[in-house]
């Protein structure tokens, strides 16, 4: 919802800021902004419902990274003694993270998979993008850039997000979790 809705949101909020507070025109502008936000929220929920339904109907087991959304979207402002760095960039990243509705997607996947007899496994995110799926070597040097993964031990190269997905799927903790519930055939 970044394109048209984002520009409309900016224009409507700007128009609202120019009105005399609590005047009749201010109330009309505020109602217009609220309607726009309602439509954006409805579109987001609709997309998440359709996507999570499709995933839950087509997959019996879904493994996800248990990302701490609250910590990821924490402010970088700092305080008076230690001011933050790149506060504006972090603010934009926080808005993008919260705009996606990651936790809502996880919540919907959880109950829809349970309805359909599936299982959602949340894997701890520690070192999922730093571990080589080929040799198991864990190092911060394996991921020098955001997009590329190159193992310093065995030379394995791949897209970093793909490596993270492979590690989440093959994570020992998720397999231990399945075995502890008696599903040893997986």
C-alpha positions, 0 to 999 in steps of 0.5 A: 500500500505504498504507492497511491495510498501512501501519497494520498495519506500524505496529502490528506494529512497535510490538508488536515494540518492546515485546518483550524483544530476542531473546526467543521472543515478540520472534522471533515478532513479528519474523517477523510484521513480516518476513512483512508486508514481504514481502507489501508488496514482492510486491504492489509488484513484481506491480503494477509487472510488470503495468503495465510489461507492459501499457505495453510491449505497447501502445506502441512508444516510451516517453519518460520523465523521467530523474529522479535518484531517489537525489538526490531521496530524499537526506536534508535533515538537514544537519549541525551548522553548517547544520541542515536545514529541514522534515526530517520532511516531507522524510523522509515525501516520501523514503519516498513516492518510494522506496515507489513503486519508480520505478527498478524501473519504469524497469528493467522498462520498459527490458527489456520494451520491448526484448523487444517491439521497442520503445524507452525514451527517458530525457529529461534533466529539466532545465526540463521543467516550466518550458518553455512548449510553446507558445512555448518560453519558459523561466522559473521564473516560469512555474510559480508553484505546484506544480499550475499552469503559466502562461507569462509570455510568451504566457499559455498555461495548463495543469496543470504535470504535463501541460506536463512530459509534453508537453515530455518527449515533444517534447524535442529531445534525444529526437528527436536521439537517434532521429535519431542511431540512424537513425530519421529517419521519426519 
